[in-house]
Amino acid sequence: MPLTAFRFSFREDVDERRFGRLARLLTVIQVEIERESAELRPSVERMTECAAFSSEAMENGEGSERMSARIDTLARNLALNRGRQVSLEEQMSFVDRTREGLLRIVPSHGA
């Protein structure tokens, strides 16, 4: 008995449209992840440079207590930043795996 006898309105393009939306959403998410990751890189460089200068100033006897606190703050911020970068890498891996799965379902939407 054909599916239409059960009142299913199957249209061949339903999967294409459904998974096309998913492919577009994955692209939007990928761009967001890449943008955030790119924005984090310069802050890591600035914090690293600042920590190096603070460390050097502390070694030269310039406000060692204040510099020590500043270095501790920079170290915490660097650790938080690195944790965020790891999270973004995991998110990008998830997006890539999802795309691979999508390619198995509807080959035209794997890109």
Jmol script that loads the backbone (N, CA, C; Angstrom):
load data "model"
ATOM      1  N   MET A   1       0.835  -1.155   0.000  1.00  0.00           N
ATOM      2  CA  MET A   1       0.000   0.000   0.000  1.00  0.00           C
ATOM      3  C   MET A   1       0.901   1.247   0.000  1.00  0.00           C
ATOM      4  N   PRO A   2       0.679   2.170  -0.893  1.00  0.00           N
ATOM      5  CA  PRO A   2       1.528   3.361  -0.927  1.00  0.00           C
ATOM      6  C   PRO A   2       1.304   4.235   0.303  1.00  0.00           C
ATOM      7  N   LEU A   3       2.331   4.988   0.646  1.00  0.00           N
ATOM      8  CA  LEU A   3       2.252   5.861   1.822  1.00  0.00           C
ATOM      9  C   LEU A   3       1.108   6.866   1.721  1.00  0.00           C
ATOM     10  N   THR A   4       0.788   7.294   0.521  1.00  0.00           N
ATOM     11  CA  THR A   4      -0.278   8.277   0.372  1.00  0.00           C
ATOM     12  C   THR A   4      -1.615   7.718   0.838  1.00  0.00           C
ATOM     13  N   ALA A   5      -1.752   6.410   0.862  1.00  0.00           N
ATOM     14  CA  ALA A   5      -2.996   5.808   1.329  1.00  0.00           C
ATOM     15  C   ALA A   5      -3.194   6.057   2.826  1.00  0.00           C
ATOM     16  N   PHE A   6      -2.091   6.316   3.543  1.00  0.00           N
ATOM     17  CA  PHE A   6      -2.168   6.604   4.974  1.00  0.00           C
ATOM     18  C   PHE A   6      -2.193   8.107   5.261  1.00  0.00           C
ATOM     19  N   ARG A   7      -2.366   8.889   4.223  1.00  0.00           N
ATOM     20  CA  ARG A   7      -2.443  10.350   4.309  1.00  0.00           C
ATOM     21  C   ARG A   7      -1.131  11.007   4.740  1.00  0.00           C
ATOM     22  N   PHE A   8      -0.006  10.375   4.416  1.00  0.00           N
ATOM     23  CA  PHE A   8       1.287  11.016   4.630  1.00  0.00           C
ATOM     24  C   PHE A   8       1.567  11.877   3.413  1.00  0.00           C
ATOM     25  N   SER A   9       1.905  13.109   3.661  1.00  0.00           N
ATOM     26  CA  SER A   9       2.198  13.989   2.534  1.00  0.00           C
ATOM     27  C   SER A   9       3.713  14.095   2.368  1.00  0.00           C
ATOM     28  N   PHE A  10       4.311  13.049   1.882  1.00  0.00           N
ATOM     29  CA  PHE A  10       5.756  13.022   1.681  1.00  0.00           C
ATOM     30  C   PHE A  10       6.117  13.773   0.414  1.00  0.00           C
ATOM     31  N   ARG A  11       7.025  14.699   0.582  1.00  0.00           N
ATOM     32  CA  ARG A  11       7.557  15.413  -0.574  1.00  0.00           C
ATOM     33  C   ARG A  11       9.049  15.183  -0.584  1.00  0.00           C
ATOM     34  N   GLU A  12       9.588  14.939  -1.740  1.00  0.00           N
ATOM     35  CA  GLU A  12      11.004  14.584  -1.850  1.00  0.00           C
ATOM     36  C   GLU A  12      11.940  15.669  -1.346  1.00  0.00           C
ATOM     37  N   ASP A  13      11.521  16.921  -1.396  1.00  0.00           N
ATOM     38  CA  ASP A  13      12.431  17.987  -1.000  1.00  0.00           C
ATOM     39  C   ASP A  13      12.388  18.315   0.493  1.00  0.00           C
ATOM     40  N   VAL A  14      11.582  17.612   1.277  1.00  0.00           N
ATOM     41  CA  VAL A  14      11.451  17.933   2.696  1.00  0.00           C
ATOM     42  C   VAL A  14      12.786  17.745   3.425  1.00  0.00           C
ATOM     43  N   ASP A  15      13.512  16.687   3.126  1.00  0.00           N
ATOM     44  CA  ASP A  15      14.814  16.471   3.762  1.00  0.00           C
ATOM     45  C   ASP A  15      15.810  17.539   3.328  1.00  0.00           C
ATOM     46  N   GLU A  16      15.787  17.871   2.050  1.00  0.00           N
ATOM     47  CA  GLU A  16      16.691  18.912   1.537  1.00  0.00           C
ATOM     48  C   GLU A  16      16.445  20.230   2.273  1.00  0.00           C
ATOM     49  N   ARG A  17      15.205  20.599   2.435  1.00  0.00           N
ATOM     50  CA  ARG A  17      14.893  21.868   3.105  1.00  0.00           C
ATOM     51  C   ARG A  17      15.247  21.811   4.589  1.00  0.00           C
ATOM     52  N   ARG A  18      14.880  20.733   5.233  1.00  0.00           N
ATOM     53  CA  ARG A  18      15.130  20.581   6.672  1.00  0.00           C
ATOM     54  C   ARG A  18      16.623  20.631   6.975  1.00  0.00           C
ATOM     55  N   PHE A  19      17.371  19.812   6.265  1.00  0.00           N
ATOM     56  CA  PHE A  19      18.796  19.746   6.545  1.00  0.00           C
ATOM     57  C   PHE A  19      19.566  20.897   5.920  1.00  0.00           C
ATOM     58  N   GLY A  20      18.961  21.551   4.951  1.00  0.00           N
ATOM     59  CA  GLY A  20      19.539  22.786   4.430  1.00  0.00           C
ATOM     60  C   GLY A  20      19.545  23.862   5.512  1.00  0.00           C
ATOM     61  N   ARG A  21      18.457  23.926   6.284  1.00  0.00           N
ATOM     62  CA  ARG A  21      18.391  24.882   7.406  1.00  0.00           C
ATOM     63  C   ARG A  21      19.484  24.565   8.425  1.00  0.00           C
ATOM     64  N   LEU A  22      19.667  23.284   8.705  1.00  0.00           N
ATOM     65  CA  LEU A  22      20.698  22.882   9.659  1.00  0.00           C
ATOM     66  C   LEU A  22      22.082  23.260   9.129  1.00  0.00           C
ATOM     67  N   ALA A  23      22.333  23.014   7.858  1.00  0.00           N
ATOM     68  CA  ALA A  23      23.637  23.358   7.273  1.00  0.00           C
ATOM     69  C   ALA A  23      23.893  24.858   7.377  1.00  0.00           C
ATOM     70  N   ARG A  24      22.866  25.666   7.104  1.00  0.00           N
ATOM     71  CA  ARG A  24      23.036  27.125   7.216  1.00  0.00           C
ATOM     72  C   ARG A  24      23.295  27.539   8.663  1.00  0.00           C
ATOM     73  N   LEU A  25      22.589  26.923   9.599  1.00  0.00           N
ATOM     74  CA  LEU A  25      22.786  27.231  11.007  1.00  0.00           C
ATOM     75  C   LEU A  25      24.194  26.839  11.467  1.00  0.00           C
ATOM     76  N   LEU A  26      24.677  25.702  11.006  1.00  0.00           N
ATOM     77  CA  LEU A  26      26.043  25.290  11.339  1.00  0.00           C
ATOM     78  C   LEU A  26      27.063  26.308  10.830  1.00  0.00           C
ATOM     79  N   THR A  27      26.807  26.861   9.658  1.00  0.00           N
ATOM     80  CA  THR A  27      27.706  27.877   9.112  1.00  0.00           C
ATOM     81  C   THR A  27      27.700  29.126   9.988  1.00  0.00           C
ATOM     82  N   VAL A  28      26.519  29.550  10.423  1.00  0.00           N
ATOM     83  CA  VAL A  28      26.410  30.726  11.298  1.00  0.00           C
ATOM     84  C   VAL A  28      27.165  30.479  12.604  1.00  0.00           C
ATOM     85  N   ILE A  29      26.981  29.308  13.181  1.00  0.00           N
ATOM     86  CA  ILE A  29      27.651  28.966  14.437  1.00  0.00           C
ATOM     87  C   ILE A  29      29.164  28.915  14.235  1.00  0.00           C
ATOM     88  N   GLN A  30      29.599  28.333  13.134  1.00  0.00           N
ATOM     89  CA  GLN A  30      31.028  28.254  12.848  1.00  0.00           C
ATOM     90  C   GLN A  30      31.643  29.658  12.767  1.00  0.00           C
ATOM     91  N   VAL A  31      30.976  30.562  12.079  1.00  0.00           N
ATOM     92  CA  VAL A  31      31.474  31.936  11.951  1.00  0.00           C
ATOM     93  C   VAL A  31      31.559  32.593  13.328  1.00  0.00           C
ATOM     94  N   GLU A  32      30.550  32.383  14.176  1.00  0.00           N
ATOM     95  CA  GLU A  32      30.569  32.951  15.526  1.00  0.00           C
ATOM     96  C   GLU A  32      31.749  32.418  16.331  1.00  0.00           C
ATOM     97  N   ILE A  33      31.977  31.123  16.258  1.00  0.00           N
ATOM     98  CA  ILE A  33      33.088  30.499  16.993  1.00  0.00           C
ATOM     99  C   ILE A  33      34.419  31.037  16.486  1.00  0.00           C
ATOM    100  N   GLU A  34      34.578  31.086  15.169  1.00  0.00           N
ATOM    101  CA  GLU A  34      35.831  31.589  14.590  1.00  0.00           C
ATOM    102  C   GLU A  34      36.072  33.048  14.981  1.00  0.00           C
ATOM    103  N   ARG A  35      35.017  33.853  14.980  1.00  0.00           N
ATOM    104  CA  ARG A  35      35.149  35.268  15.343  1.00  0.00           C
ATOM    105  C   ARG A  35      35.598  35.411  16.797  1.00  0.00           C
ATOM    106  N   GLU A  36      34.948  34.683  17.692  1.00  0.00           N
ATOM    107  CA  GLU A  36      35.324  34.773  19.098  1.00  0.00           C
ATOM    108  C   GLU A  36      36.759  34.304  19.321  1.00  0.00           C
ATOM    109  N   SER A  37      37.126  33.221  18.659  1.00  0.00           N
ATOM    110  CA  SER A  37      38.482  32.709  18.785  1.00  0.00           C
ATOM    111  C   SER A  37      39.508  33.735  18.298  1.00  0.00           C
ATOM    112  N   ALA A  38      39.212  34.372  17.186  1.00  0.00           N
ATOM    113  CA  ALA A  38      40.120  35.390  16.647  1.00  0.00           C
ATOM    114  C   ALA A  38      40.214  36.592  17.588  1.00  0.00           C
ATOM    115  N   GLU A  39      39.128  36.939  18.251  1.00  0.00           N
ATOM    116  CA  GLU A  39      39.146  38.065  19.184  1.00  0.00           C
ATOM    117  C   GLU A  39      39.931  37.746  20.449  1.00  0.00           C
ATOM    118  N   LEU A  40      40.012  36.482  20.824  1.00  0.00           N
ATOM    119  CA  LEU A  40      40.750  36.094  22.024  1.00  0.00           C
ATOM    120  C   LEU A  40      42.266  36.162  21.820  1.00  0.00           C
ATOM    121  N   ARG A  41      42.732  35.877  20.626  1.00  0.00           N
ATOM    122  CA  ARG A  41      44.178  35.809  20.376  1.00  0.00           C
ATOM    123  C   ARG A  41      44.927  37.084  20.748  1.00  0.00           C
ATOM    124  N   PRO A  42      44.477  38.257  20.294  1.00  0.00           N
ATOM    125  CA  PRO A  42      45.223  39.472  20.658  1.00  0.00           C
ATOM    126  C   PRO A  42      45.233  39.745  22.167  1.00  0.00           C
ATOM    127  N   SER A  43      44.161  39.390  22.867  1.00  0.00           N
ATOM    128  CA  SER A  43      44.143  39.636  24.310  1.00  0.00           C
ATOM    129  C   SER A  43      45.154  38.734  25.019  1.00  0.00           C
ATOM    130  N   VAL A  44      45.345  37.529  24.516  1.00  0.00           N
ATOM    131  CA  VAL A  44      46.362  36.637  25.094  1.00  0.00           C
ATOM    132  C   VAL A  44      47.738  37.256  24.903  1.00  0.00           C
ATOM    133  N   GLU A  45      47.996  37.763  23.712  1.00  0.00           N
ATOM    134  CA  GLU A  45      49.298  38.378  23.440  1.00  0.00           C
ATOM    135  C   GLU A  45      49.526  39.591  24.343  1.00  0.00           C
ATOM    136  N   ARG A  46      48.503  40.438  24.501  1.00  0.00           N
ATOM    137  CA  ARG A  46      48.638  41.624  25.356  1.00  0.00           C
ATOM    138  C   ARG A  46      48.871  41.230  26.808  1.00  0.00           C
ATOM    139  N   MET A  47      48.104  40.247  27.297  1.00  0.00           N
ATOM    140  CA  MET A  47      48.267  39.822  28.687  1.00  0.00           C
ATOM    141  C   MET A  47      49.643  39.202  28.916  1.00  0.00           C
ATOM    142  N   THR A  48      50.114  38.430  27.953  1.00  0.00           N
ATOM    143  CA  THR A  48      51.433  37.804  28.080  1.00  0.00           C
ATOM    144  C   THR A  48      52.521  38.867  28.126  1.00  0.00           C
ATOM    145  N   GLU A  49      52.427  39.855  27.241  1.00  0.00           N
ATOM    146  CA  GLU A  49      53.406  40.953  27.240  1.00  0.00           C
ATOM    147  C   GLU A  49      53.355  41.732  28.554  1.00  0.00           C
ATOM    148  N   CYS A  50      52.151  42.013  29.009  1.00  0.00           N
ATOM    149  CA  CYS A  50      51.976  42.759  30.254  1.00  0.00           C
ATOM    150  C   CYS A  50      52.564  41.979  31.436  1.00  0.00           C
ATOM    151  N   ALA A  51      52.346  40.688  31.458  1.00  0.00           N
ATOM    152  CA  ALA A  51      52.894  39.850  32.531  1.00  0.00           C
ATOM    153  C   ALA A  51      54.413  39.853  32.483  1.00  0.00           C
ATOM    154  N   ALA A  52      54.972  39.813  31.286  1.00  0.00           N
ATOM    155  CA  ALA A  52      56.438  39.836  31.152  1.00  0.00           C
ATOM    156  C   ALA A  52      57.005  41.161  31.661  1.00  0.00           C
ATOM    157  N   PHE A  53      56.383  42.271  31.280  1.00  0.00           N
ATOM    158  CA  PHE A  53      56.849  43.580  31.741  1.00  0.00           C
ATOM    159  C   PHE A  53      56.678  43.721  33.254  1.00  0.00           C
ATOM    160  N   SER A  54      55.579  43.226  33.781  1.00  0.00           N
ATOM    161  CA  SER A  54      55.342  43.293  35.223  1.00  0.00           C
ATOM    162  C   SER A  54      56.362  42.457  35.976  1.00  0.00           C
ATOM    163  N   SER A  55      56.655  41.293  35.437  1.00  0.00           N
ATOM    164  CA  SER A  55      57.649  40.423  36.061  1.00  0.00           C
ATOM    165  C   SER A  55      59.025  41.087  36.060  1.00  0.00           C
ATOM    166  N   GLU A  56      59.363  41.693  34.941  1.00  0.00           N
ATOM    167  CA  GLU A  56      60.645  42.388  34.839  1.00  0.00           C
ATOM    168  C   GLU A  56      60.705  43.561  35.817  1.00  0.00           C
ATOM    169  N   ALA A  57      59.609  44.319  35.915  1.00  0.00           N
ATOM    170  CA  ALA A  57      59.554  45.446  36.847  1.00  0.00           C
ATOM    171  C   ALA A  57      59.688  44.961  38.285  1.00  0.00           C
ATOM    172  N   MET A  58      59.057  43.827  38.583  1.00  0.00           N
ATOM    173  CA  MET A  58      59.136  43.274  39.928  1.00  0.00           C
ATOM    174  C   MET A  58      60.567  42.852  40.243  1.00  0.00           C
ATOM    175  N   GLU A  59      61.239  42.250  39.269  1.00  0.00           N
ATOM    176  CA  GLU A  59      62.634  41.847  39.459  1.00  0.00           C
ATOM    177  C   GLU A  59      63.534  43.056  39.687  1.00  0.00           C
ATOM    178  N   ASN A  60      63.154  44.192  39.127  1.00  0.00           N
ATOM    179  CA  ASN A  60      63.928  45.417  39.291  1.00  0.00           C
ATOM    180  C   ASN A  60      63.538  46.168  40.559  1.00  0.00           C
ATOM    181  N   GLY A  61      62.666  45.574  41.368  1.00  0.00           N
ATOM    182  CA  GLY A  61      62.302  46.154  42.651  1.00  0.00           C
ATOM    183  C   GLY A  61      61.217  47.210  42.596  1.00  0.00           C
ATOM    184  N   GLU A  62      60.512  47.319  41.517  1.00  0.00           N
ATOM    185  CA  GLU A  62      59.449  48.317  41.381  1.00  0.00           C
ATOM    186  C   GLU A  62      58.134  47.774  41.932  1.00  0.00           C
ATOM    187  N   GLY A  63      57.752  48.210  43.102  1.00  0.00           N
ATOM    188  CA  GLY A  63      56.457  47.839  43.684  1.00  0.00           C
ATOM    189  C   GLY A  63      56.169  46.358  43.619  1.00  0.00           C
ATOM    190  N   SER A  64      57.026  45.562  44.211  1.00  0.00           N
ATOM    191  CA  SER A  64      56.913  44.106  44.061  1.00  0.00           C
ATOM    192  C   SER A  64      55.570  43.552  44.519  1.00  0.00           C
ATOM    193  N   GLU A  65      55.003  44.108  45.589  1.00  0.00           N
ATOM    194  CA  GLU A  65      53.708  43.606  46.060  1.00  0.00           C
ATOM    195  C   GLU A  65      52.606  43.899  45.043  1.00  0.00           C
ATOM    196  N   ARG A  66      52.600  45.108  44.511  1.00  0.00           N
ATOM    197  CA  ARG A  66      51.590  45.493  43.522  1.00  0.00           C
ATOM    198  C   ARG A  66      51.779  44.708  42.227  1.00  0.00           C
ATOM    199  N   MET A  67      53.028  44.539  41.820  1.00  0.00           N
ATOM    200  CA  MET A  67      53.314  43.798  40.585  1.00  0.00           C
ATOM    201  C   MET A  67      52.953  42.323  40.748  1.00  0.00           C
ATOM    202  N   SER A  68      53.196  41.786  41.939  1.00  0.00           N
ATOM    203  CA  SER A  68      52.853  40.391  42.186  1.00  0.00           C
ATOM    204  C   SER A  68      51.350  40.183  42.046  1.00  0.00           C
ATOM    205  N   ALA A  69      50.572  41.104  42.598  1.00  0.00           N
ATOM    206  CA  ALA A  69      49.111  41.009  42.483  1.00  0.00           C
ATOM    207  C   ALA A  69      48.690  41.122  41.022  1.00  0.00           C
ATOM    208  N   ARG A  70      49.346  42.003  40.298  1.00  0.00           N
ATOM    209  CA  ARG A  70      49.020  42.175  38.874  1.00  0.00           C
ATOM    210  C   ARG A  70      49.355  40.918  38.081  1.00  0.00           C
ATOM    211  N   ILE A  71      50.488  40.324  38.373  1.00  0.00           N
ATOM    212  CA  ILE A  71      50.884  39.082  37.689  1.00  0.00           C
ATOM    213  C   ILE A  71      49.902  37.968  38.011  1.00  0.00           C
ATOM    214  N   ASP A  72      49.463  37.877  39.271  1.00  0.00           N
ATOM    215  CA  ASP A  72      48.473  36.864  39.655  1.00  0.00           C
ATOM    216  C   ASP A  72      47.165  37.060  38.873  1.00  0.00           C
ATOM    217  N   THR A  73      46.727  38.316  38.753  1.00  0.00           N
ATOM    218  CA  THR A  73      45.506  38.620  38.000  1.00  0.00           C
ATOM    219  C   THR A  73      45.673  38.246  36.536  1.00  0.00           C
ATOM    220  N   LEU A  74      46.807  38.596  35.971  1.00  0.00           N
ATOM    221  CA  LEU A  74      47.063  38.255  34.563  1.00  0.00           C
ATOM    222  C   LEU A  74      47.098  36.739  34.365  1.00  0.00           C
ATOM    223  N   ALA A  75      47.708  36.025  35.299  1.00  0.00           N
ATOM    224  CA  ALA A  75      47.778  34.562  35.200  1.00  0.00           C
ATOM    225  C   ALA A  75      46.372  33.950  35.247  1.00  0.00           C
ATOM    226  N   ARG A  76      45.517  34.477  36.144  1.00  0.00           N
ATOM    227  CA  ARG A  76      44.129  33.980  36.210  1.00  0.00           C
ATOM    228  C   ARG A  76      43.393  34.259  34.894  1.00  0.00           C
ATOM    229  N   ASN A  77      43.568  35.481  34.391  1.00  0.00           N
ATOM    230  CA  ASN A  77      42.905  35.847  33.136  1.00  0.00           C
ATOM    231  C   ASN A  77      43.404  35.007  31.966  1.00  0.00           C
ATOM    232  N   LEU A  78      44.701  34.730  31.938  1.00  0.00           N
ATOM    233  CA  LEU A  78      45.245  33.869  30.881  1.00  0.00           C
ATOM    234  C   LEU A  78      44.661  32.458  30.978  1.00  0.00           C
ATOM    235  N   ALA A  79      44.526  31.954  32.197  1.00  0.00           N
ATOM    236  CA  ALA A  79      43.951  30.613  32.384  1.00  0.00           C
ATOM    237  C   ALA A  79      42.490  30.590  31.943  1.00  0.00           C
ATOM    238  N   LEU A  80      41.737  31.627  32.296  1.00  0.00           N
ATOM    239  CA  LEU A  80      40.341  31.707  31.856  1.00  0.00           C
ATOM    240  C   LEU A  80      40.252  31.785  30.335  1.00  0.00           C
ATOM    241  N   ASN A  81      41.124  32.576  29.743  1.00  0.00           N
ATOM    242  CA  ASN A  81      41.155  32.730  28.295  1.00  0.00           C
ATOM    243  C   ASN A  81      41.488  31.394  27.630  1.00  0.00           C
ATOM    244  N   ARG A  82      42.475  30.700  28.158  1.00  0.00           N
ATOM    245  CA  ARG A  82      42.858  29.401  27.590  1.00  0.00           C
ATOM    246  C   ARG A  82      41.707  28.407  27.720  1.00  0.00           C
ATOM    247  N   GLY A  83      41.017  28.428  28.855  1.00  0.00           N
ATOM    248  CA  GLY A  83      39.862  27.550  29.031  1.00  0.00           C
ATOM    249  C   GLY A  83      38.782  27.835  27.996  1.00  0.00           C
ATOM    250  N   ARG A  84      38.579  29.117  27.716  1.00  0.00           N
ATOM    251  CA  ARG A  84      37.585  29.494  26.704  1.00  0.00           C
ATOM    252  C   ARG A  84      38.023  29.021  25.332  1.00  0.00           C
ATOM    253  N   GLN A  85      39.317  29.146  25.033  1.00  0.00           N
ATOM    254  CA  GLN A  85      39.819  28.676  23.739  1.00  0.00           C
ATOM    255  C   GLN A  85      39.613  27.169  23.584  1.00  0.00           C
ATOM    256  N   VAL A  86      39.858  26.431  24.649  1.00  0.00           N
ATOM    257  CA  VAL A  86      39.642  24.974  24.615  1.00  0.00           C
ATOM    258  C   VAL A  86      38.164  24.685  24.359  1.00  0.00           C
ATOM    259  N   SER A  87      37.285  25.419  25.037  1.00  0.00           N
ATOM    260  CA  SER A  87      35.853  25.240  24.830  1.00  0.00           C
ATOM    261  C   SER A  87      35.461  25.525  23.376  1.00  0.00           C
ATOM    262  N   LEU A  88      36.010  26.591  22.819  1.00  0.00           N
ATOM    263  CA  LEU A  88      35.706  26.924  21.421  1.00  0.00           C
ATOM    264  C   LEU A  88      36.217  25.845  20.466  1.00  0.00           C
ATOM    265  N   GLU A  89      37.385  25.277  20.765  1.00  0.00           N
ATOM    266  CA  GLU A  89      37.907  24.185  19.940  1.00  0.00           C
ATOM    267  C   GLU A  89      36.974  22.976  19.999  1.00  0.00           C
ATOM    268  N   GLU A  90      36.457  22.681  21.190  1.00  0.00           N
ATOM    269  CA  GLU A  90      35.522  21.569  21.344  1.00  0.00           C
ATOM    270  C   GLU A  90      34.225  21.847  20.582  1.00  0.00           C
ATOM    271  N   GLN A  91      33.757  23.091  20.651  1.00  0.00           N
ATOM    272  CA  GLN A  91      32.549  23.461  19.918  1.00  0.00           C
ATOM    273  C   GLN A  91      32.755  23.321  18.412  1.00  0.00           C
ATOM    274  N   MET A  92      33.919  23.749  17.930  1.00  0.00           N
ATOM    275  CA  MET A  92      34.205  23.638  16.498  1.00  0.00           C
ATOM    276  C   MET A  92      34.293  22.176  16.083  1.00  0.00           C
ATOM    277  N   SER A  93      34.849  21.357  16.938  1.00  0.00           N
ATOM    278  CA  SER A  93      34.907  19.922  16.659  1.00  0.00           C
ATOM    279  C   SER A  93      33.498  19.340  16.564  1.00  0.00           C
ATOM    280  N   PHE A  94      32.611  19.762  17.452  1.00  0.00           N
ATOM    281  CA  PHE A  94      31.223  19.313  17.408  1.00  0.00           C
ATOM    282  C   PHE A  94      30.555  19.736  16.095  1.00  0.00           C
ATOM    283  N   VAL A  95      30.759  20.991  15.697  1.00  0.00           N
ATOM    284  CA  VAL A  95      30.184  21.478  14.434  1.00  0.00           C
ATOM    285  C   VAL A  95      30.720  20.642  13.265  1.00  0.00           C
ATOM    286  N   ASP A  96      32.013  20.361  13.274  1.00  0.00           N
ATOM    287  CA  ASP A  96      32.609  19.554  12.190  1.00  0.00           C
ATOM    288  C   ASP A  96      32.026  18.143  12.160  1.00  0.00           C
ATOM    289  N   ARG A  97      31.896  17.528  13.337  1.00  0.00           N
ATOM    290  CA  ARG A  97      31.318  16.174  13.395  1.00  0.00           C
ATOM    291  C   ARG A  97      29.863  16.184  12.935  1.00  0.00           C
ATOM    292  N   THR A  98      29.131  17.217  13.308  1.00  0.00           N
ATOM    293  CA  THR A  98      27.732  17.326  12.898  1.00  0.00           C
ATOM    294  C   THR A  98      27.638  17.463  11.386  1.00  0.00           C
ATOM    295  N   ARG A  99      28.541  18.259  10.811  1.00  0.00           N
ATOM    296  CA  ARG A  99      28.568  18.393   9.346  1.00  0.00           C
ATOM    297  C   ARG A  99      28.849  17.052   8.670  1.00  0.00           C
ATOM    298  N   GLU A 100      29.775  16.288   9.239  1.00  0.00           N
ATOM    299  CA  GLU A 100      30.092  14.974   8.678  1.00  0.00           C
ATOM    300  C   GLU A 100      28.858  14.067   8.727  1.00  0.00           C
ATOM    301  N   GLY A 101      28.137  14.108   9.844  1.00  0.00           N
ATOM    302  CA  GLY A 101      26.903  13.318   9.964  1.00  0.00           C
ATOM    303  C   GLY A 101      25.847  13.787   8.988  1.00  0.00           C
ATOM    304  N   LEU A 102      25.761  15.074   8.807  1.00  0.00           N
ATOM    305  CA  LEU A 102      24.809  15.646   7.863  1.00  0.00           C
ATOM    306  C   LEU A 102      25.127  15.188   6.438  1.00  0.00           C
ATOM    307  N   LEU A 103      26.387  15.124   6.137  1.00  0.00           N
ATOM    308  CA  LEU A 103      26.819  14.670   4.804  1.00  0.00           C
ATOM    309  C   LEU A 103      26.375  13.224   4.552  1.00  0.00           C
ATOM    310  N   ARG A 104      26.357  12.405   5.598  1.00  0.00           N
ATOM    311  CA  ARG A 104      25.904  11.014   5.438  1.00  0.00           C
ATOM    312  C   ARG A 104      24.406  10.936   5.185  1.00  0.00           C
ATOM    313  N   ILE A 105      23.655  11.887   5.750  1.00  0.00           N
ATOM    314  CA  ILE A 105      22.195  11.883   5.589  1.00  0.00           C
ATOM    315  C   ILE A 105      21.773  12.495   4.266  1.00  0.00           C
ATOM    316  N   VAL A 106      22.286  13.695   4.011  1.00  0.00           N
ATOM    317  CA  VAL A 106      21.933  14.431   2.780  1.00  0.00           C
ATOM    318  C   VAL A 106      23.237  14.966   2.187  1.00  0.00           C
ATOM    319  N   PRO A 107      23.829  14.226   1.262  1.00  0.00           N
ATOM    320  CA  PRO A 107      25.133  14.587   0.719  1.00  0.00           C
ATOM    321  C   PRO A 107      25.247  16.035   0.212  1.00  0.00           C
ATOM    322  N   SER A 108      24.190  16.617  -0.241  1.00  0.00           N
ATOM    323  CA  SER A 108      24.288  17.971  -0.797  1.00  0.00           C
ATOM    324  C   SER A 108      24.448  19.044   0.266  1.00  0.00           C
ATOM    325  N   HIS A 109      24.305  18.683   1.561  1.00  0.00           N
ATOM    326  CA  HIS A 109      24.412  19.699   2.622  1.00  0.00           C
ATOM    327  C   HIS A 109      25.566  19.470   3.568  1.00  0.00           C
ATOM    328  N   GLY A 110      26.545  18.740   3.166  1.00  0.00           N
ATOM    329  CA  GLY A 110      27.683  18.482   4.042  1.00  0.00           C
ATOM    330  C   GLY A 110      28.700  19.591   4.067  1.00  0.00           C
ATOM    331  N   ALA A 111      28.653  20.498   3.131  1.00  0.00           N
ATOM    332  CA  ALA A 111      29.676  21.543   3.053  1.00  0.00           C
ATOM    333  C   ALA A 111      29.419  22.651   4.041  1.00  0.00           C
TER     334      ALA A 111
END
end "model"
wireframe off; spacefill off
backbone 0.3
color backbone group
